[in-house]
Amino acid sequence: MNETKRCPMCGEKILAVAKKCRFCGEYLEEAEKQPASWKNKIVATVAILIILGFAVAACFSLSENGSSALPEVIVFIVLATLA
């Protein structure tokens, strides 16, 4: 008898050797190769962009006062990256 498994996308029973789900049409090999780590990469990228945005904003606000903000921005970026 043919072994079956559940499609990770739609949950329907499919053949264990299937490469594509016959119900939802998703390719199964890519789903198995890409676990939830892509979500972690997106979250990390968004966090880095937010931190860089704050650093740039701080640099511009301090430079309007006539002081150099570069050392403070570098320390902020390093501390934010380590956190």
VEXRO-281860 format. One record per residue: residue in one letter; x, y, z of N, C-alpha, C, O, CB in turn. Coordinates in Angstrom, 2 decimals, m for minus. Atoms other than C-alpha are relative to their C-alpha. Last residue first. Glycine has a CB too. Layout:
a|X|Y|Z|X|Y|Z|X|Y|Z|X|Y|Z|X|Y|Z
...
end
This chain:
a|1.18|0.30|m0.85|21.39|43.54|22.05|m0.85|m1.10|m0.56|m1.86|m1.46|0.04|m0.85|1.22|0.18
l|m0.33|1.02|m1.01|24.77|43.41|20.31|m1.20|m0.41|0.84|m1.20|m1.49|1.44|1.10|0.52|0.91
t|m0.30|1.24|0.69|23.50|45.23|17.22|0.29|m1.12|0.99|m0.09|m2.27|0.76|1.19|0.19|m0.93
a|1.26|0.55|0.51|21.87|47.94|19.29|0.22|m1.33|m0.70|m0.63|m2.22|m0.63|m0.67|0.99|m0.95
l|0.77|0.51|m1.13|25.09|48.52|21.23|m1.32|m0.63|m0.45|m1.74|m1.64|0.10|m0.27|1.13|0.99
v|m0.69|1.17|m0.56|27.16|48.77|18.04|m0.80|m0.59|1.16|m0.95|m1.81|1.24|1.42|0.38|0.47
i|0.14|1.12|0.94|24.63|51.06|16.34|0.66|m1.27|0.56|0.10|m2.36|0.45|0.62|0.37|m1.37
f|1.40|0.44|0.00|24.39|53.35|19.37|m0.19|m1.22|m0.91|m0.85|m2.18|m0.52|m0.92|1.14|m0.45
v|0.21|0.72|m1.26|28.19|53.55|19.75|m1.43|m0.54|0.04|m1.64|m1.68|0.46|0.27|0.94|1.23
i|m0.75|1.26|0.10|28.52|54.47|16.05|m0.20|m0.83|1.26|m0.43|m2.03|1.18|1.50|0.27|m0.23
v|0.74|0.87|0.90|25.75|57.07|16.34|0.70|m1.35|m0.12|0.04|m2.39|m0.15|m0.14|0.64|m1.38
e|1.18|0.48|m0.71|27.37|58.64|19.39|m0.79|m0.98|m0.86|m1.30|m1.98|m0.35|m0.89|1.18|0.41
p|m0.38|0.98|m1.04|30.73|58.86|17.63|m1.20|m0.57|0.75|m1.22|m1.77|1.05|0.94|0.66|1.00
l|m0.51|1.27|0.50|29.18|60.39|14.48|0.42|m0.96|1.10|0.05|m2.13|1.02|1.15|0.25|m0.92
a|0.73|1.11|m0.62|27.06|63.03|16.18|0.58|m1.36|m0.40|0.07|m2.39|0.03|m1.46|0.07|m0.38
s|m0.19|1.20|0.81|29.30|66.03|15.53|m0.63|m1.19|0.71|m0.31|m1.46|1.86|1.50|m0.25|m0.27
s|m0.94|0.97|m0.56|27.89|69.12|17.19|0.10|m1.21|m0.93|m0.82|m1.51|m1.68|m0.44|m0.43|1.43
g|m1.40|m0.36|0.23|26.40|72.11|15.40|1.00|m0.97|0.59|2.20|m0.75|0.46|0.25|1.34|0.56
n|m0.46|m0.78|m1.14|22.89|71.80|16.78|1.46|0.40|m0.11|1.98|1.11|0.74|m0.22|m0.77|1.27
e|0.65|m1.31|0.12|21.61|70.66|13.37|0.44|0.91|1.13|0.43|2.13|0.97|m1.53|m0.16|0.00
s|m0.81|m0.82|0.89|24.20|67.85|13.50|m0.63|1.37|m0.23|0.08|2.31|m0.59|0.19|m0.71|m1.34
l|m1.17|m0.52|m0.71|22.52|66.42|16.59|0.85|0.88|m0.90|1.49|1.81|m0.42|0.84|m1.15|0.54
s|0.45|m0.91|m1.05|19.14|66.09|14.90|1.18|0.58|0.76|1.14|1.75|1.14|m0.94|m0.72|0.97
f|0.46|m1.26|0.57|20.65|64.67|11.71|m0.44|0.98|1.08|m0.20|2.18|0.95|m1.15|m0.26|m0.95
c|m1.13|m0.68|0.63|22.68|62.02|13.51|m0.42|1.35|m0.55|0.27|2.35|m0.36|0.60|m0.86|m1.13
a|m0.81|m0.57|m1.07|19.79|61.06|15.75|1.17|0.78|m0.57|1.53|1.83|m0.05|0.51|m1.09|0.94
a|0.76|m1.12|m0.56|17.54|60.59|12.72|0.78|0.68|1.11|0.79|1.91|1.20|m1.36|m0.49|0.54
v|m0.08|m1.09|0.97|20.22|58.46|11.04|m0.75|1.23|0.52|m0.27|2.35|0.37|m0.58|m0.44|m1.37
a|m1.38|m0.50|0.01|20.58|56.31|14.14|0.15|1.17|m0.96|0.80|2.16|m0.63|0.97|m1.12|m0.38
f|m0.21|m0.81|m1.20|16.81|55.97|14.56|1.40|0.60|0.03|1.58|1.75|0.44|m0.22|m0.85|1.26
g|0.82|m1.20|0.13|16.48|54.82|10.96|0.15|0.92|1.19|0.30|2.13|1.04|m1.45|m0.37|m0.18
l|m0.74|m0.92|0.87|19.40|52.42|11.38|m0.78|1.29|m0.20|m0.18|2.37|m0.28|0.28|m0.66|m1.35
i|m1.15|m0.50|m0.75|17.64|50.84|14.35|0.80|0.99|m0.84|1.21|2.04|m0.34|0.90|m1.17|0.45
i|0.51|m0.94|m1.00|14.39|50.55|12.40|1.15|0.61|0.79|1.17|1.82|1.02|m0.99|m0.70|0.96
l|0.40|m1.22|0.69|16.18|48.99|9.44|m0.54|1.05|0.97|m0.28|2.25|0.80|m1.05|m0.32|m1.05
i|m1.21|m0.71|0.39|17.94|46.50|11.72|m0.35|1.30|m0.71|0.29|2.33|m0.48|0.88|m0.88|m0.91
a|m0.59|m0.57|m1.21|14.65|45.49|13.33|1.26|0.81|m0.34|1.46|1.89|0.22|0.34|m1.10|0.99
v|0.83|m1.14|m0.41|13.00|45.04|9.93|0.59|0.68|1.22|0.64|1.90|1.30|m1.45|m0.45|0.28
t|m0.20|m1.07|0.98|15.86|42.83|8.76|m0.79|1.24|0.37|m0.27|2.35|0.29|m0.38|m0.47|m1.39
a|m1.33|m0.57|m0.23|15.77|40.74|11.95|0.28|1.16|m0.95|0.84|2.18|m0.54|1.08|m1.07|m0.15
v|0.07|m0.75|m1.25|12.02|40.20|11.63|1.33|0.68|0.29|1.37|1.85|0.70|m0.40|m0.92|1.18
i|0.79|m1.20|0.26|12.38|39.20|7.99|m0.06|0.87|1.24|0.09|2.09|1.16|m1.42|m0.38|m0.47
k|m0.81|m0.90|0.80|15.22|36.80|8.79|m0.75|1.30|m0.30|m0.15|2.37|m0.30|0.40|m0.67|m1.30
n|m1.00|m0.59|m0.87|13.22|35.22|11.61|0.87|0.99|m0.76|1.25|2.03|m0.23|0.87|m1.08|0.63
k|0.71|m0.99|m0.82|10.30|34.67|9.25|0.98|0.71|0.93|0.88|1.92|1.13|m1.13|m0.67|0.82
w|0.17|m1.19|0.84|12.64|32.99|6.78|m0.76|1.08|0.76|m0.54|2.26|0.52|m0.73|m0.36|m1.31
s|m1.13|m0.91|m0.15|13.67|30.64|9.60|m0.12|1.23|m0.89|0.48|2.26|m0.57|1.29|m0.72|m0.30
a|0.44|m1.32|m0.45|10.18|29.08|9.69|1.13|1.01|0.12|0.89|2.14|0.55|m0.70|m0.12|1.33
p|0.79|0.00|m1.22|11.40|26.13|7.67|m0.34|1.44|0.40|m0.20|2.35|m0.41|0.75|m0.71|1.14
q|0.14|m1.31|m0.60|12.47|26.51|4.07|m0.88|m0.07|1.24|m2.09|0.15|1.16|m0.58|1.00|m1.00
k|m1.30|m0.64|m0.09|13.82|23.20|2.77|m0.07|1.34|0.72|0.93|1.76|1.31|0.58|0.20|m1.38
e|m0.80|0.72|m0.97|10.60|21.33|3.55|1.38|0.63|0.18|1.95|0.58|1.27|0.15|m1.45|m0.42
a|0.60|m0.20|m1.32|8.45|23.92|1.83|0.82|m0.71|1.07|0.96|m0.20|2.19|m1.45|m0.51|0.02
e|m0.35|m1.34|m0.47|10.80|23.96|m1.15|m0.56|0.26|1.38|0.09|0.93|2.19|m0.50|1.06|m0.98
e|m1.43|m0.02|m0.30|10.52|20.20|m1.54|0.42|1.36|0.51|1.21|1.44|1.46|0.81|m0.38|m1.23
l|m0.29|0.43|m1.36|6.75|20.26|m1.25|1.47|0.08|0.36|1.80|0.29|1.52|m0.49|m1.38|0.20
y|m1.13|0.91|0.09|5.80|22.27|m4.31|0.48|m0.32|1.41|0.68|0.58|2.22|1.15|0.59|m0.85
e|m1.29|m0.45|m0.53|2.39|23.81|m3.72|1.06|m1.07|m0.18|0.79|m2.27|m0.04|m0.12|0.38|1.49
g|m0.94|m0.34|1.06|m0.50|22.90|m6.02|1.36|0.47|0.47|2.20|0.84|m0.35|m0.59|1.04|m0.86
c|m0.26|m1.45|m0.02|m3.20|23.11|m3.32|1.02|0.43|m1.04|1.16|1.62|m1.32|0.49|0.42|1.36
f|1.14|m0.79|m0.47|m4.85|19.71|m3.79|0.26|1.50|m0.09|m0.55|2.24|m0.64|m0.34|m0.39|1.43
r|1.02|0.01|1.05|m2.40|17.70|m5.92|m1.22|0.83|0.40|m2.08|1.10|m0.44|m0.43|m1.43|m0.31
c|1.31|0.38|m0.54|0.47|18.67|m3.65|m1.05|0.09|m1.09|m1.13|1.09|m1.80|m0.38|0.91|1.20
k|0.94|m1.11|0.10|3.79|18.70|m5.52|m1.35|m0.48|0.53|m1.79|m1.59|0.20|m0.11|0.52|m1.47
k|m0.81|m1.21|0.04|6.87|16.55|m4.99|m0.87|1.24|m0.06|m0.41|2.35|0.21|0.94|m0.04|m1.18
a|0.46|m1.10|0.85|4.92|13.48|m3.93|0.94|1.19|0.11|1.46|1.50|1.18|m1.43|0.41|0.37
v|m1.05|m0.31|0.98|6.90|10.56|m2.45|m0.37|1.20|m0.89|0.38|1.55|m1.79|0.27|m1.23|m0.87
a|m1.23|m0.37|m0.70|4.77|10.33|0.71|1.11|0.41|m0.96|2.00|1.18|m0.58|0.47|m1.15|0.87
l|m1.01|1.06|0.00|1.60|10.35|m1.37|1.28|0.50|0.66|1.65|1.66|0.51|0.28|m0.48|m1.44
i|m0.63|0.18|1.32|m0.88|13.02|m0.33|0.99|m1.15|0.10|1.31|m1.62|1.19|0.71|1.32|m0.47
k|m0.83|1.20|0.14|m3.30|13.50|2.56|0.49|m0.11|m1.43|m0.29|m0.03|m2.38|m0.78|m1.27|0.42
e|0.65|1.15|0.66|m4.55|17.10|2.82|0.98|m1.18|m0.06|2.19|m0.99|m0.06|m0.48|0.38|m1.43
g|0.36|1.05|m0.94|m3.02|19.49|5.39|m0.69|m1.21|m0.60|m1.05|m2.14|0.13|m0.87|0.57|1.03
c|1.47|0.09|m0.10|m3.06|22.58|3.15|m0.48|m1.10|0.93|m1.64|m1.10|1.32|m0.59|m0.22|m1.36
m|0.70|m1.24|0.33|0.55|23.82|3.25|m1.50|m0.08|0.27|m2.08|0.82|0.88|0.23|0.36|m1.44
p|m0.27|m1.02|m1.01|2.50|21.08|5.04|m0.75|1.32|m0.25|m0.87|2.15|0.65|1.48|0.28|0.06
c|m0.61|m1.16|0.65|0.77|18.43|2.90|0.23|1.07|1.07|m0.67|1.39|1.84|m0.91|0.55|m1.17
r|0.83|m1.20|0.10|0.06|15.44|5.11|0.78|1.10|m0.69|1.97|1.28|m0.45|m0.48|0.46|1.40
k|m0.36|m1.01|m0.99|1.76|12.11|4.52|m0.94|1.19|m0.20|m1.70|1.22|m1.16|1.52|0.44|m0.13
t|0.47|m1.37|0.17|0.94|8.93|2.65|0.55|0.90|1.10|1.05|0.42|2.12|m1.54|0.06|0.00
e|m0.08|m0.80|m1.22|2.48|5.51|2.14|m0.45|1.42|m0.30|m0.22|1.93|m1.39|1.43|m0.01|0.59
n|m0.78|m1.22|0.11|1.25|3.51|m0.80|m0.04|0.79|1.31|m1.09|1.00|1.90|m0.50|0.87|m1.15
m|0.83|m1.18|0.00|0.00|0.00|0.00|0.88|1.25|0.00|1.94|1.26|0.63|m0.95|m0.01|1.21
end
